[in-house]
Amino acid sequence: MLVQNILNSKEKAGIFWLDPSEVVSKAAQMMSDNRIGTIIVSEDGTTPVGILSERDIVRELGKRGGAVLTETIASMMTRKLVTTTVDRTADQVLQTMTEGRFRHLPVIQDGKLIGLISIGDVVKARLSELAMEKDALEGMVMGR
């Protein structure tokens, strides 16, 4: 299954993003309100400059305390983005996520952000694909 198919199967909730000058508490509130684990950091909503996850926030809270919530997102975001494209397979994306030890992957097309997939999205797609393969094989064995 391709990343494009995974994006097509997702509910169209949109991409959540904030400007790098916003404070971390605003990002945490957005994540909480929308029950999401990460936001894209962008000045225009289409060109990502970073990513901020709930793990990033919790890690810094543990190290430095609550004062980090008043800092800018730019001070805490991951700047070196790993992204994917619509023509990559679910297996390729799972490998990238596993090796990088992250749970969210921005999808870029023509230099612009077009989506965000989570490891849950990819696992769900892969399980669906395996179920279809199983059904097809059973049909061949049973002569259906």
C-alpha positions as CSV (number, residue, x, y, z in Angstrom):
1,M,0.0,0.0,0.0
2,L,1.3,3.5,-0.9
3,V,1.4,6.6,1.3
4,Q,-1.2,8.2,-1.0
5,N,-3.7,5.4,-0.2
6,I,-3.0,5.9,3.5
7,L,-3.7,9.6,3.2
8,N,-6.9,8.9,1.2
9,S,-8.2,6.5,3.9
10,K,-7.7,9.0,6.7
11,E,-10.5,11.2,8.0
12,K,-9.8,14.7,6.6
13,A,-9.2,16.5,9.9
14,G,-6.6,18.8,8.4
15,I,-3.0,19.4,9.3
16,F,-2.4,21.0,12.6
17,W,0.4,23.6,12.5
18,L,1.7,26.6,14.4
19,D,4.2,29.3,13.7
20,P,7.7,28.8,15.3
21,S,7.2,32.0,17.3
22,E,4.2,30.6,19.2
23,V,4.7,29.4,22.8
24,V,5.0,25.7,23.7
25,S,1.9,25.9,25.9
26,K,-0.2,26.8,22.8
27,A,1.1,23.7,21.0
28,A,0.4,21.6,24.1
29,Q,-3.2,23.0,24.2
30,M,-3.7,22.3,20.5
31,M,-2.5,18.7,20.9
32,S,-4.8,18.2,23.9
33,D,-7.8,19.8,22.3
34,N,-7.5,17.8,19.1
35,R,-6.2,14.6,20.7
36,I,-3.1,14.5,18.5
37,G,0.5,13.7,19.2
38,T,2.3,16.2,17.1
39,I,2.1,19.5,15.2
40,I,3.9,20.7,12.2
41,V,5.9,23.9,12.7
42,S,5.4,26.3,9.7
43,E,5.1,29.9,9.0
44,D,2.5,29.4,6.2
45,G,1.0,26.0,6.8
46,T,2.5,24.5,3.7
47,T,6.2,24.7,4.1
48,P,7.3,22.8,7.3
49,V,10.4,24.1,9.2
50,G,10.1,21.7,12.0
51,I,7.9,19.3,14.0
52,L,7.0,19.2,17.7
53,S,5.6,16.2,19.5
54,E,4.2,15.6,22.8
55,R,7.3,13.5,23.6
56,D,9.4,16.6,22.9
57,I,7.4,18.6,25.4
58,V,7.4,16.0,28.1
59,R,11.1,15.3,27.7
60,E,11.9,19.0,28.2
61,L,9.4,19.4,31.1
62,G,11.2,16.5,32.9
63,K,14.6,18.1,32.3
64,R,13.8,21.8,33.0
65,G,10.4,22.1,34.5
66,G,7.3,24.1,33.7
67,A,9.1,27.2,32.5
68,V,9.6,25.5,29.1
69,L,5.9,26.1,28.4
70,T,6.5,29.8,28.0
71,E,9.4,29.3,25.5
72,T,8.9,29.5,21.8
73,I,8.2,26.4,19.7
74,A,11.3,27.2,17.7
75,S,13.4,26.6,20.8
76,M,12.1,23.0,21.2
77,M,11.1,21.7,17.8
78,T,13.0,19.2,15.8
79,R,14.5,21.1,12.9
80,K,15.9,18.2,10.9
81,L,12.7,16.9,9.4
82,V,12.4,13.4,8.0
83,T,9.6,13.3,5.5
84,T,8.0,10.9,3.0
85,T,6.3,11.2,-0.4
86,V,3.1,9.7,-1.7
87,D,4.8,7.0,-3.7
88,R,6.5,5.3,-0.8
89,T,5.1,2.0,0.5
90,A,3.8,1.3,3.9
91,D,6.7,-1.1,4.6
92,Q,9.2,1.6,3.6
93,V,7.5,4.1,5.9
94,L,7.4,1.7,8.8
95,Q,11.1,1.0,8.3
96,T,11.9,4.8,8.3
97,M,9.8,5.3,11.4
98,T,11.3,2.4,13.3
99,E,14.9,3.4,12.5
100,G,14.2,7.0,13.4
101,R,12.2,6.1,16.5
102,F,9.4,8.5,15.7
103,R,5.7,8.2,15.3
104,H,4.8,10.8,12.8
105,L,5.9,11.5,9.3
106,P,5.1,14.6,7.2
107,V,4.1,13.9,3.6
108,I,5.6,16.3,1.1
109,Q,4.7,16.8,-2.6
110,D,6.3,19.4,-4.8
111,G,8.0,20.9,-1.8
112,K,4.7,21.4,0.0
113,L,3.2,19.7,3.0
114,I,0.1,17.7,2.0
115,G,-0.4,15.4,5.0
116,L,0.9,13.8,8.1
117,I,0.7,10.1,8.8
118,S,1.2,8.4,12.1
119,I,2.6,5.0,12.8
120,G,-1.0,4.0,13.8
121,D,-2.2,5.0,10.3
122,V,0.5,2.9,8.7
123,V,0.0,-0.1,10.9
124,K,-3.8,0.0,10.2
125,A,-3.2,0.2,6.4
126,R,-0.7,-2.7,6.6
127,L,-3.1,-4.9,8.6
128,S,-5.9,-4.1,6.1
129,E,-3.6,-5.1,3.3
130,L,-2.6,-8.4,5.0
131,A,-6.3,-9.2,5.6
132,M,-7.0,-8.7,1.9
133,E,-4.1,-11.0,0.9
134,K,-5.3,-13.6,3.4
135,D,-8.8,-13.6,1.9
136,A,-7.4,-13.8,-1.6
137,L,-5.2,-16.8,-0.7
138,E,-8.0,-18.6,1.1
139,G,-10.2,-18.0,-2.0
140,M,-7.6,-19.6,-4.2
141,V,-7.1,-22.5,-1.9
142,M,-10.8,-23.1,-1.5
143,G,-11.4,-22.7,-5.2
144,R,-13.6,-19.6,-4.9
